[in-house]
Each structure stands twice: as C-alpha cells, then as structure tokens.
Amino acid sequence: MSSAMVFSPLAPATNSKIREIADVYTLVQEDMLAVNAMIMDRLKSDVALINQMGAYIINSGGKRLRPVLSLLSAQAMGYQGKYHINLATIVEFIHTATLLHDDVVDASDLRRGHDTANAIWGNEAAVLVGDFLYSRSFEMMVEVGSMPIMEVLAHATNTIAEGEVMQLLNCHDPDTTEERYLNVIRCKTAKLFEAASRLGGIIAGAPEQHTRQLAEFGMHLGTAFQIVDDVLDYSATPEEIGKNIGDDLAEGKPTLPLIYAMAHGSPDDTTLIRDAIENARRDNIDKVRHAIETTGAIAYTARAAQAEADRALAALEGLPESLHLDALRLLARFSVERNY
C-alpha cells in the first residue's frame, strides 16, 4: 500500500481475544465449515457446466466477509439455531452471482489472482450460471420460511441491480460527483453487507433497535470496504489485490481517487485523468497514479474510508458485549487496514 495511505488504528475491545482477522475466522470456523458444506451441496445440478463453474467460482478464494457477517450478527444476538448457516449460504450465492455478472459487464479477465469464469467459459455461460445462483438463493430463502428475511433479501438484490446500472451510467463520465460515486457504492456493494448483518438480528429475534444497529454497521462497513478497494486499485500491487492495477481506469470508472485528483490537480492532471476516464485508457497509468499521489487523493480517500469505519463502530454501541461483537469491531478495523 502506498506510504501516503495512512489510517488511524481502530483498537479492538480491551482484553478481547479477538485481536486480528485470523481470530475472527477461528471464532466462526465450525459454522463456516457448515456453510461451505451447504454451498457445495446446494450448487449441485444435473447440468454439468453449472457444477463445474460453480465449484470453480466458490473455490477461487475470497474473504467470505458477507457470510461471516451473517454468522457473527446472529450469534452476537444470542442465536442458538441452525438457520444462520442457510442465511450465510444465501448471502454468498447472491454475492457470487453479482461477481459473475460484474465480470461480464466489465469484461474482466482476472479476479482474486485467477482467470474469471467468463474468460474461461464465455460471457453467455457466466451470465446464465449467475442467474442460477440467484434463483437457487431464492429457493433457499423460501425454505427458511421468514417473510421479513425474504423482504430484506429481495430488496437487497433489487438495490444491487440498481447500483450496477448507476455505475454503468457513471462509466466514461469524468463529471461524476463524489455524491454519485458514494451512492453507487451504497447500492452496489454496501447493501449486501447491510442485509447480511440485518439478517443475523432478524433470525435471532433481536429487538428491532439492535437489528437496525447491525444493519447500519453493515452499511458503513461495506462502504468503507469498497472505498479501500478503490484506493488499492492505485496503491497496491497486482499480487496483493489479485487483479491488474488500473482495472477501474481501463473500464472508465471514475472512482474517488480520480474524482479528487481532478478537482485538486493541475490543469494537465485534470486533462490527463478526464481523457483516461472518457476513453477507458490505462496506457498512462503511471502518470495517473503520480497525479493521484501528488494531489493527496490517496490520503483523502483513506480518510473517507476511515470515517465510514468509525461510523460502523459507533453503530455497535450499546449492543450486548460478546466475542462475536468484538469480532464485528475487528472487521471494521480490518476493512481499512488491509492491503488486499
């Protein structure tokens, strides 16, 4: 990560056993094994291509943060049943479906350091298997038998689709504002974080106020997470982030580092970045990165992510203390301190 990208540390709870991201995954290890087993079971289809692509995508890595959020939120609210496994699986299926569709829209050929599914099997297959995962997730929602859960997930998937369209409209538009940029993030990325966190409260029968707090936490966490992703696109290495540096620029996406650099750079910087966005050009990536760094755009974007992480932490205030709540706090710290 660039030396200009500096975050204030977010300390874990005093005397907590949850001190690093590995502790979070250790805490939910048993549940995640159950989630992984359910994922593989519910991916099964009589259509061989679905089995092949589904297994490839699910096993290609990833932090599985969204299902982890569902598990932690449910257990932070004292849930003792098993349906949180179903919900975590549903959330992962929805997320994976969005990735399949994203890679087709963005013409991406690399994700998490691996070839994308569309690069291997083609766009048509990627879109259709994404549709399969969406429809399978809704089959699983019905099995849970909760109308509030159905409502949250149906609304989330609709909002994500709206976010995708909004992002498409912003592409190649160098006049995209910070407000429009953030609105896309909240719809396209943070909405599923919000839903994953809210579901834990619902399945646990938590008080409505606590469920709202979990949802607010998820929304701010997801926003921080995506902002950091947009920073890493210009400040990390391909090995760290598992994709090509400047992919956003090659897709004509006006992310916050670019928006800030255009507003605060020299006329030459502004002209350079506008041209890169309008024409989806990555050939001047070194010059663009230089403009981003010299204008303080990395530091500005990092502060925006930090503010969202702080809001996520504030949303948890007053919830019952537990290791699972400490793990949620740790995720807020991880979201802004990571380099991948």
C-alpha positions as CSV (number, residue, x, y, z in Angstrom):
1,M,0.0,0.0,0.0
2,S,1.2,3.5,-0.7
3,S,3.0,5.2,2.1
4,A,0.5,8.1,1.6
5,M,-2.3,5.8,2.6
6,V,-2.4,6.1,6.4
7,F,-5.2,5.1,8.7
8,S,-5.7,5.8,12.4
9,P,-5.7,2.4,14.2
10,L,-9.0,1.1,15.4
11,A,-8.3,-0.7,18.6
12,P,-10.1,-4.0,19.4
13,A,-12.0,-4.2,22.7
14,T,-9.9,-4.2,25.8
15,N,-8.9,-7.7,27.0
16,S,-10.7,-9.2,23.9
17,K,-9.4,-12.5,22.5
18,I,-10.3,-11.1,19.0
19,R,-7.1,-9.2,18.1
20,E,-6.6,-10.0,14.4
21,I,-8.6,-11.1,11.4
22,A,-7.4,-14.8,11.9
23,D,-9.2,-14.7,15.3
24,V,-12.5,-13.8,13.6
25,Y,-12.3,-16.8,11.3
26,T,-11.3,-19.1,14.1
27,L,-14.4,-17.9,16.0
28,V,-16.7,-18.9,13.2
29,Q,-14.7,-21.8,11.9
30,E,-17.2,-24.5,12.8
31,D,-20.1,-22.5,11.3
32,M,-18.1,-21.7,8.1
33,L,-17.4,-25.4,7.6
34,A,-21.1,-26.0,7.7
35,V,-21.6,-23.1,5.3
36,N,-19.0,-24.5,2.9
37,A,-20.7,-27.9,3.0
38,M,-24.1,-26.4,2.3
39,I,-22.6,-24.3,-0.6
40,M,-21.3,-27.4,-2.3
41,D,-24.5,-29.3,-1.6
42,R,-26.8,-26.6,-3.0
43,L,-24.6,-26.0,-6.0
44,K,-25.3,-29.4,-7.3
45,S,-27.2,-29.6,-10.6
46,D,-28.0,-32.1,-13.3
47,V,-26.3,-29.6,-15.7
48,A,-22.5,-30.4,-15.6
49,L,-21.4,-26.9,-16.6
50,I,-23.2,-25.4,-13.6
51,N,-21.3,-27.8,-11.3
52,Q,-18.0,-27.0,-13.0
53,M,-18.4,-23.3,-12.9
54,G,-20.0,-23.1,-9.5
55,A,-17.2,-25.1,-7.9
56,Y,-14.6,-23.0,-9.7
57,I,-16.0,-19.7,-8.6
58,I,-16.8,-20.7,-5.0
59,N,-13.3,-22.3,-4.5
60,S,-11.3,-19.5,-6.2
61,G,-10.7,-17.6,-2.9
62,G,-12.2,-14.6,-1.3
63,K,-12.6,-13.4,2.2
64,R,-16.3,-14.6,2.6
65,L,-16.9,-11.5,4.6
66,R,-20.6,-11.3,3.9
67,P,-21.5,-14.8,5.2
68,V,-19.2,-14.2,8.1
69,L,-21.2,-11.1,8.9
70,S,-24.4,-13.1,9.0
71,L,-22.9,-15.7,11.3
72,L,-21.4,-13.1,13.7
73,S,-24.5,-10.9,13.8
74,A,-26.8,-13.8,14.6
75,Q,-24.5,-15.1,17.4
76,A,-23.9,-11.6,18.7
77,M,-27.7,-11.5,19.3
78,G,-27.6,-14.9,21.0
79,Y,-29.0,-17.1,18.2
80,Q,-28.8,-20.8,19.0
81,G,-30.4,-22.4,16.0
82,K,-29.0,-23.5,12.6
83,Y,-30.8,-21.2,10.0
84,H,-27.9,-18.8,10.2
85,I,-26.0,-21.3,8.1
86,N,-28.7,-21.1,5.5
87,L,-28.6,-17.3,5.5
88,A,-24.9,-17.2,5.2
89,T,-25.0,-19.5,2.2
90,I,-27.7,-17.5,0.6
91,V,-25.7,-14.3,1.0
92,E,-22.6,-16.0,-0.5
93,F,-24.7,-17.2,-3.5
94,I,-26.1,-13.7,-4.1
95,H,-22.6,-12.2,-3.9
96,T,-21.1,-14.8,-6.3
97,A,-23.9,-14.1,-8.8
98,T,-23.1,-10.4,-8.7
99,L,-19.4,-11.2,-9.3
100,L,-20.3,-13.3,-12.3
101,H,-22.4,-10.6,-13.8
102,D,-19.9,-7.8,-12.9
103,D,-17.1,-9.6,-14.7
104,V,-19.1,-9.8,-17.9
105,V,-20.2,-6.2,-17.8
106,D,-16.6,-5.1,-17.0
107,A,-15.0,-7.5,-19.5
108,S,-12.7,-8.6,-16.6
109,D,-10.3,-11.5,-17.1
110,L,-8.7,-11.7,-13.7
111,R,-10.3,-11.8,-10.2
112,R,-8.6,-12.9,-6.9
113,G,-5.5,-13.8,-9.0
114,H,-7.4,-16.3,-11.1
115,D,-9.0,-16.2,-14.6
116,T,-12.6,-15.1,-14.4
117,A,-15.3,-17.6,-15.2
118,N,-16.3,-15.6,-18.3
119,A,-12.7,-15.7,-19.5
120,I,-12.8,-19.5,-19.3
121,W,-16.3,-20.4,-20.3
122,G,-17.5,-17.3,-22.1
123,N,-20.0,-14.5,-21.2
124,E,-23.1,-16.4,-22.0
125,A,-22.3,-19.2,-19.6
126,A,-21.2,-16.7,-16.9
127,V,-24.5,-14.8,-17.0
128,L,-26.6,-17.9,-17.0
129,V,-24.8,-19.5,-14.1
130,G,-25.1,-16.2,-12.2
131,D,-28.9,-16.4,-12.8
132,F,-28.9,-20.0,-11.5
133,L,-27.2,-18.8,-8.3
134,Y,-29.7,-16.0,-7.9
135,S,-32.7,-18.4,-8.4
136,R,-31.1,-21.0,-6.1
137,S,-30.7,-18.4,-3.4
138,F,-34.4,-17.5,-3.6
139,E,-35.3,-21.2,-3.3
140,M,-33.3,-21.3,-0.1
141,M,-35.0,-18.2,1.2
142,V,-38.4,-19.9,0.9
143,E,-37.1,-22.8,2.9
144,V,-36.2,-20.6,5.8
145,G,-39.9,-19.6,6.0
146,S,-39.5,-16.0,7.2
147,M,-41.2,-13.2,5.3
148,P,-39.1,-10.5,6.9
149,I,-36.0,-12.3,5.7
150,M,-37.5,-12.6,2.2
151,E,-38.2,-8.9,2.2
152,V,-34.7,-7.9,3.2
153,L,-33.0,-10.1,0.6
154,A,-35.4,-9.3,-2.2
155,H,-34.9,-5.6,-1.5
156,A,-31.2,-6.0,-1.3
157,T,-30.9,-7.8,-4.7
158,N,-33.1,-5.2,-6.4
159,T,-31.0,-2.4,-4.9
160,I,-27.7,-4.1,-6.0
161,A,-29.1,-4.3,-9.6
162,E,-29.9,-0.6,-9.4
163,G,-26.4,0.1,-8.2
164,E,-25.0,-1.8,-11.2
165,V,-27.0,0.3,-13.6
166,M,-25.9,3.5,-11.8
167,Q,-22.3,2.5,-12.1
168,L,-22.8,1.8,-15.8
169,L,-24.2,5.3,-16.3
170,N,-21.2,6.8,-14.4
171,C,-18.6,5.0,-16.6
172,H,-16.7,7.2,-19.0
173,D,-18.2,10.3,-17.2
174,P,-15.4,12.4,-15.7
175,D,-18.0,14.8,-14.3
176,T,-19.3,12.1,-11.8
177,T,-19.5,13.7,-8.4
178,E,-18.4,12.3,-5.1
179,E,-22.1,12.0,-4.1
180,R,-22.9,9.9,-7.2
181,Y,-19.9,7.8,-6.5
182,L,-20.9,7.1,-2.9
183,N,-24.5,6.4,-4.0
184,V,-23.2,3.6,-6.3
185,I,-21.2,2.1,-3.5
186,R,-24.0,2.1,-1.0
187,C,-26.3,0.4,-3.5
188,K,-24.0,-1.9,-5.4
189,T,-21.6,-3.1,-2.6
190,A,-22.7,-2.0,0.9
191,K,-26.3,-3.1,0.5
192,L,-25.4,-6.8,0.8
193,F,-23.2,-6.1,3.8
194,E,-26.2,-4.3,5.3
195,A,-28.5,-7.2,4.5
196,A,-26.1,-9.8,5.8
197,S,-25.8,-8.0,9.2
198,R,-29.5,-7.3,9.5
199,L,-30.4,-11.0,8.8
200,G,-28.5,-12.0,11.9
201,G,-30.6,-9.8,14.1
202,I,-33.9,-11.0,12.4
203,I,-33.1,-14.7,12.7
204,A,-32.1,-14.3,16.3
205,G,-35.4,-12.4,17.2
206,A,-33.3,-9.5,18.4
207,P,-35.0,-6.2,19.4
208,E,-35.8,-4.0,16.4
209,Q,-33.3,-1.4,17.6
210,H,-30.5,-3.9,17.7
211,T,-31.3,-5.2,14.3
212,R,-31.3,-1.6,12.9
213,Q,-27.9,-1.0,14.5
214,L,-26.5,-4.2,12.9
215,A,-27.8,-3.1,9.6
216,E,-26.3,0.4,10.0
217,F,-23.0,-1.3,10.9
218,G,-23.1,-3.4,7.8
219,M,-23.8,-0.4,5.5
220,H,-20.9,1.6,6.8
221,L,-18.6,-1.4,6.9
222,G,-19.4,-2.2,3.2
223,T,-18.9,1.4,2.2
224,A,-15.5,1.5,3.9
225,F,-14.6,-1.8,2.3
226,Q,-15.3,-0.6,-1.2
227,I,-13.6,2.8,-0.8
228,V,-10.5,0.9,0.3
229,D,-10.8,-1.3,-2.8
230,D,-10.8,1.8,-4.9
231,V,-7.7,3.1,-3.2
232,L,-5.9,-0.3,-3.6
233,D,-6.6,-0.1,-7.4
234,Y,-3.9,2.6,-7.5
235,S,-1.7,1.9,-4.5
236,A,-1.2,-1.9,-4.2
237,T,0.4,-4.5,-6.4
238,P,-1.4,-7.0,-8.7
239,E,-0.2,-9.8,-6.4
240,E,-1.8,-8.1,-3.4
241,I,-5.2,-7.4,-4.9
242,G,-5.4,-10.3,-7.3
243,K,-6.2,-8.2,-10.4
244,N,-4.5,-5.8,-12.8
245,I,-3.6,-2.4,-11.4
246,G,-5.7,0.3,-13.0
247,D,-8.6,-2.0,-14.0
248,D,-11.1,0.6,-12.9
249,L,-9.4,3.1,-15.2
250,A,-9.5,0.6,-18.0
251,E,-13.2,0.3,-17.5
252,G,-13.7,4.1,-17.4
253,K,-14.8,4.1,-13.8
254,P,-14.5,7.5,-12.0
255,T,-13.6,6.4,-8.5
256,L,-13.0,8.7,-5.6
257,P,-9.2,9.0,-6.0
258,L,-9.7,10.1,-9.6
259,I,-12.6,12.5,-8.7
260,Y,-10.5,14.1,-6.0
261,A,-7.3,14.4,-8.2
262,M,-9.3,16.1,-11.0
263,A,-10.7,18.6,-8.6
264,H,-7.3,19.4,-6.9
265,G,-4.7,18.7,-9.5
266,S,-3.1,20.9,-12.1
267,P,-4.9,21.6,-15.5
268,D,-2.6,19.0,-17.0
269,D,-3.5,16.4,-14.4
270,T,-7.2,17.1,-14.9
271,T,-6.9,16.8,-18.7
272,L,-5.0,13.5,-18.3
273,I,-7.5,11.9,-16.0
274,R,-10.5,13.1,-17.9
275,D,-9.1,11.6,-21.1
276,A,-8.4,8.3,-19.3
277,I,-11.9,8.1,-17.9
278,E,-13.7,9.1,-21.1
279,N,-11.7,6.7,-23.3
280,A,-11.1,4.0,-20.7
281,R,-7.3,4.2,-21.2
282,R,-4.8,2.6,-18.9
283,D,-1.7,3.4,-21.1
284,N,-1.0,6.4,-18.9
285,I,-1.5,4.6,-15.6
286,D,1.9,5.7,-14.2
287,K,1.1,9.4,-14.9
288,V,-2.4,9.0,-13.4
289,R,-1.0,7.3,-10.3
290,H,1.5,10.1,-9.9
291,A,-1.3,12.7,-10.1
292,I,-3.3,10.8,-7.6
293,E,-0.4,10.7,-5.1
294,T,0.8,14.3,-5.5
295,T,-2.7,15.7,-5.1
296,G,-3.3,13.9,-1.8
297,A,-6.1,11.9,-3.3
298,I,-5.0,8.6,-1.7
299,A,-4.9,10.2,1.7
300,Y,-8.3,11.9,1.2
301,T,-9.9,8.7,0.1
302,A,-8.3,6.8,3.0
303,R,-9.8,9.4,5.4
304,A,-13.2,8.9,3.8
305,A,-12.9,5.1,4.4
306,Q,-11.8,5.7,8.0
307,A,-14.8,7.9,8.6
308,E,-17.1,5.1,7.4
309,A,-15.3,2.6,9.6
310,D,-15.7,4.9,12.6
311,R,-19.5,5.2,11.9
312,A,-19.7,1.4,11.7
313,L,-18.1,1.1,15.1
314,A,-20.4,3.8,16.5
315,A,-23.4,1.8,15.3
316,L,-22.5,-1.1,17.6
317,E,-22.6,1.0,20.8
318,G,-25.0,-0.4,23.4
319,L,-25.2,-3.9,21.9
320,P,-24.6,-6.8,24.3
321,E,-20.9,-7.4,24.8
322,S,-19.5,-10.7,23.5
323,L,-16.6,-12.2,21.5
324,H,-18.9,-12.0,18.4
325,L,-19.4,-8.3,18.9
326,D,-15.7,-7.9,19.3
327,A,-15.2,-9.8,16.0
328,L,-17.6,-7.3,14.3
329,R,-15.5,-4.5,15.7
330,L,-12.3,-6.1,14.4
331,L,-13.9,-6.3,10.9
332,A,-14.2,-2.5,11.0
333,R,-10.5,-2.2,11.6
334,F,-9.6,-4.8,9.0
335,S,-11.7,-3.0,6.4
336,V,-9.4,0.0,6.4
337,E,-6.1,-1.6,7.4
338,R,-5.9,-4.3,4.8
339,N,-3.8,-4.3,1.6
340,Y,-5.7,-6.9,-0.3
